[in-house]
């Protein structure tokens, strides 16, 4: 696959980017090097290689969740700009159209 000016124009349009002619030449060069690298990787025989799930030997180390009350409901409501007796009121963000 060869990256040309038309491909860069399409990618720039999709990504909402603008390049001058010098920038476009640099992008074409960079993208062609990336494509050549990926094509080079496809030449490797990976038939006897196990897929990796983790890059290292360590797995996710999780801590136990400990529930503790650090702020009371009254303390939380004290600084709320708009509230009723039990809840903080927020502006409506989802509207029903149609």
C-alpha positions as CSV (number, residue, x, y, z in Angstrom):
1,X,0.0,0.0,0.0
2,X,1.4,3.4,-0.9
3,X,0.2,6.6,0.8
4,X,-0.3,9.5,-1.7
5,X,-1.5,13.0,-1.5
6,X,-5.2,12.0,-2.2
7,X,-5.1,9.6,0.8
8,X,-3.6,12.2,3.1
9,X,-6.3,14.7,1.9
10,X,-9.0,12.2,2.8
11,X,-7.5,11.4,6.2
12,X,-7.1,15.1,6.9
13,X,-10.7,15.7,6.1
14,X,-11.9,12.9,8.3
15,X,-9.7,14.1,11.2
16,X,-10.5,17.7,10.6
17,X,-6.9,18.6,10.1
18,X,-5.2,21.0,7.7
19,X,-1.7,20.7,6.2
20,X,0.3,23.0,4.1
21,X,2.3,21.4,1.2
22,X,5.4,20.9,3.3
23,X,3.4,19.3,6.1
24,X,1.6,17.1,3.7
25,X,5.0,15.8,2.3
26,X,6.1,15.0,5.8
27,X,2.9,13.2,6.6
28,X,3.1,11.2,3.4
29,X,6.7,10.2,4.3
30,X,5.8,9.3,7.9
31,X,2.7,7.3,6.9
32,X,4.7,5.4,4.2
33,X,7.3,4.4,6.7
34,X,4.6,3.2,9.1
35,X,3.0,1.1,6.4
36,X,6.3,-0.3,5.3
37,X,7.0,-1.3,9.0
38,X,3.6,-3.0,9.3
39,X,4.2,-4.9,6.0
40,X,7.6,-6.0,7.3
41,X,5.9,-7.4,10.4
42,X,3.6,-9.5,8.3
43,X,6.6,-11.4,6.9
44,X,7.3,-12.9,10.3
45,X,6.2,-16.5,11.0
46,X,4.0,-16.4,14.1
47,X,2.4,-19.8,13.8
48,X,4.2,-21.2,16.9
49,X,3.8,-18.0,19.0
50,X,1.3,-18.0,21.8
51,X,-0.9,-14.9,21.9
52,X,-0.1,-12.5,24.8
53,X,-2.8,-11.4,27.2
54,X,-0.4,-9.6,29.5
55,X,3.0,-8.1,28.6
56,X,4.5,-9.0,31.9
57,X,4.3,-11.7,34.5
58,X,2.2,-9.6,36.9
59,X,-1.5,-9.7,36.8
60,X,-3.9,-7.0,38.0
61,X,-3.3,-6.4,41.6
62,X,-6.6,-5.4,43.2
63,X,-7.1,-4.1,46.7
64,X,-10.2,-5.0,48.8
65,X,-12.8,-2.3,48.7
66,X,-13.5,-1.0,52.2
67,X,-16.7,0.9,52.6
68,X,-16.3,3.8,55.0
69,X,-18.4,6.9,55.4
70,X,-16.1,10.0,54.9
71,X,-18.8,12.6,54.5
72,X,-22.4,12.7,55.7
73,X,-25.4,13.4,53.5
74,X,-25.9,16.7,55.4
75,X,-22.3,17.8,54.8
76,X,-22.6,17.0,51.0
77,X,-25.8,18.9,50.8
78,X,-24.4,21.9,52.7
79,X,-22.3,23.0,49.7
80,X,-24.8,22.1,46.9
81,X,-26.0,25.2,45.1
82,X,-29.5,23.7,44.4
83,X,-30.9,20.9,46.6
84,X,-34.1,19.6,48.1
85,X,-34.3,17.9,51.4
86,X,-32.3,14.8,50.5
87,X,-30.7,15.3,47.0
88,X,-28.5,17.6,45.0
89,X,-30.5,18.9,42.0
90,X,-28.7,19.2,38.7
91,X,-29.8,20.6,35.3
92,X,-31.5,18.3,32.9
93,X,-29.1,17.2,30.2
94,X,-31.1,14.7,28.2
95,X,-34.1,16.0,26.4
96,X,-36.8,14.1,24.6
97,X,-37.2,15.2,20.9
98,X,-40.1,14.5,18.6
